[in-house]
Amino acid sequence: MLYVKVVFGRNSMIKTLKYLPVVALSIVLTGGATKGLTAQTTRSQALLIAQNQSLDRSDINQVIDFYEWVFRAKFTPAQRSEFQSITLNRFNQDPAGTKKSIDELIANYTEVIAQPEAAQSRVRQGFTQEFVEQLRKLPNDAEAKLLLSVYESANSQTASTQPEGSAEGVGNVSTLTGKWVWARTGSGTYTQGGAYLGANGSRFTYQFQPNGTVEFTGIMNVMSGGCNQQIFQSRKGRVRLSGSTLTINWSPGTFTRDFSCDSANNYTKTVPAENETYQVRFKADVGQRQLCLTRKDETCYSPTN
């Protein structure tokens, strides 16, 4: 069981909402487009009736409305059909438990959409990050995989809808997931006979994981005369995202210097643990979504495999 505290309502009332295991790892808060929802079903509309429990199409549609509100996305007809099949299968396996979960979700759903829009937004923001992280922990669950596909489809389309050079809101930690790289290559160095020795260049990479961890690698290659100096840094950390403020709690890392003309003084040392804070945003550049991090200066990273 997962318990999450959510603040909403005019009096900032704290609700402790229970996320029951899948039929909706969610049984809780949030809204869709329709107010005044009810958890009652009619026998004439029932898709299934078992053990004195009935499940009808409107129940499933209201749960889909919930997820569409959470993800700011629409289910395709195929996704709706798949979700209905999954839910009916769960109902067949556990009629009472499944119906109870759905009724609780709809009740909380109704309560939240009765709140002012600002309160609804706070609920959505507080819920989505936790929920997506929980879904990612269930890679073999059919419902979790379907819901992640809805979420990720909406997320991946965001950059393509942004005007060139415009900024995009960040969202939650899961939106950072992936490998992001900044690289520059300088002029090459050659021997008097024309043999290539190497080039100046730098490459910095952040790889964010869905579980909130990050790995950084940085490499710089500096050519001076016939000498080649390479500097390499590697570190891992944990990420927190609050609005547009990104905090990384770095664990101790490694820093290596390798100088071809002074090998006796080459070394590898430990970089101490530290915290770093960045301002973060997404932007579209030449049709590509970029992750931009700012401390003193802004550096924008491109996605890479």
C-alpha positions, -999 to 999 in steps of 0.1 A, spaced: 0 0 0 12 35 -8 -1 65 12 3 100 -1 -7 133 16 -23 158 -7 -32 194 1 -62 209 -15 -93 229 -9 -100 264 4 -88 256 39 -57 237 26 -72 206 42 -47 176 42 -62 145 28 -45 111 32 -54 92 1 -49 55 -4 -35 43 -37 -47 7 -39 -27 -17 -60 -35 -16 -96 -69 -14 -110 -57 20 -105 -26 22 -84 -45 54 -80 -77 53 -62 -76 88 -53 -79 124 -62 -81 142 -94 -105 152 -120 -117 150 -156 -141 171 -175 -174 162 -160 -187 174 -126 -214 157 -104 -202 122 -111 -218 94 -92 -205 59 -84 -239 43 -88 -245 18 -115 -276 4 -132 -282 -32 -139 -293 -23 -175 -259 -8 -182 -238 -35 -165 -210 -50 -185 -204 -76 -158 -223 -88 -127 -206 -111 -102 -209 -118 -65 -236 -92 -62 -212 -66 -77 -219 -49 -110 -195 -30 -133 -208 -8 -161 -193 11 -189 -197 45 -172 -175 33 -143 -147 25 -167 -152 58 -186 -150 78 -154 -117 61 -145 -104 69 -180 -114 105 -175 -94 105 -143 -63 93 -161 -68 117 -189 -70 146 -164 -39 134 -146 -18 130 -177 -33 159 -197 -37 133 -225 -64 115 -244 -67 77 -247 -69 65 -283 -99 42 -291 -75 12 -290 -62 23 -256 -98 27 -243 -106 -8 -255 -75 -23 -240 -82 -5 -207 -117 -19 -206 -105 -54 -212 -79 -52 -184 -105 -38 -160 -131 -65 -169 -104 -91 -164 -96 -77 -129 -133 -76 -121 -136 -112 -130 -108 -121 -107 -119 -100 -78 -154 -84 -82 -156 -69 -47 -121 -55 -45 -121 -41 -80 -155 -24 -76 -145 -10 -42 -113 5 -58 -132 20 -87 -159 35 -64 -133 50 -41 -115 65 -71 -147 80 -85 -156 94 -51 -122 111 -46 -123 122 -83 -156 139 -77 -144 156 -46 -113 171 -62 -130 185 -93 -153 204 -70 -123 223 -58 -111 256 -74 -88 251 -104 -57 262 -86 -63 235 -59 -69 209 -87 -36 219 -103 -18 214 -70 -33 180 -66 -24 169 -101 12 181 -97 16 164 -64 1 132 -76 16 127 -110 52 123 -101 45 97 -74 21 79 -96 44 76 -126 72 64 -105 50 37 -91 39 26 -126 75 23 -136 81 -2 -108 55 -26 -124 71 -34 -158 52 -66 -161 17 -53 -153 -5 -48 -183 -24 -18 -168 8 -1 -157 23 -5 -191 -8 9 -208 -10 39 -185 27 46 -190 22 45 -228 -5 71 -225 16 93 -203 48 90 -224 30 95 -257 17 129 -244 51 138 -230 70 129 -261 47 151 -283 52 182 -262 84 194 -279 69 190 -314 41 214 -305 64 241 -292 72 271 -315 109 273 -325 130 286 -297 102 287 -271 104 275 -236 85 246 -222 74 239 -186 94 212 -168 67 191 -149 81 164 -127 114 144 -124 101 117 -148 101 143 -177 139 145 -174 144 108 -180 169 99 -207 204 108 -218 213 144 -226 245 155 -241 265 188 -249 295 184 -271 320 206 -290 349 197 -312 378 221 -319 406 222 -344 428 192 -350 465 189 -344 489 172 -369 526 164 -370 549 181 -394 546 151 -416 508 155 -417 499 126 -393 468 133 -372 474 135 -334 440 145 -321 416 175 -316 404 198 -289 369 189 -277 345 185 -248 315 162 -242 293 164 -211 264 139 -205 236 137 -180 216 105 -178 185 107 -157 167 76 -146 129 73 -138 137 65 -101 152 100 -96 189 92 -99 213 108 -123 248 100 -137 272 126 -151 302 121 -173 325 148 -186 355 145 -209 378 173 -222 406 167 -246 432 195 -249 460 195 -276 491 216 -270 519 211 -295 525 174 -297 510 168 -263 475 155 -255 459 161 -221 426 144 -213 405 152 -183 376 128 -173 350 132 -145 323 108 -134 297 111 -106 263 99 -96 235 115 -75 199 119 -66 176 145 -81 148 167 -67 127 190 -88 106 218 -74 90 239 -101 119 249 -123 146 244 -96 166 212 -99 187 201 -70 213 172 -74 227 156 -43 260 143 -57 278 113 -42 316 112 -42 329 109 -78 362 105 -97 384 130 -115 412 117 -138 440 136 -155 460 119 -183 488 140 -199 508 123 -226 538 145 -221 539 142 -183 527 107 -174 546 107 -141 521 133 -127 489 117 -140 464 109 -113 428 99 -104 413 115 -73 380 115 -55 356 144 -60 338 150 -26 300 148 -23 282 181 -28 248 196 -37 242 216 -68 212 237 -78 202 246 -113 173 264 -130 159 240 -156 137 244 -186 130 227 -219 131 245 -253 126 236 -289 156 243 -312 156 233 -349 127 210 -342 145 192 -313 136 193 -277 165 204 -255 171 203 -217 186 236 -205 204 239 -172 215 272 -156 238 280 -128 259 310 -138 254 304 -175 228 283 -194 239 251 -212 214 232 -233 217 195 -238 203 174 -267 188 140 -264 209 110 -274 206 72 -272 
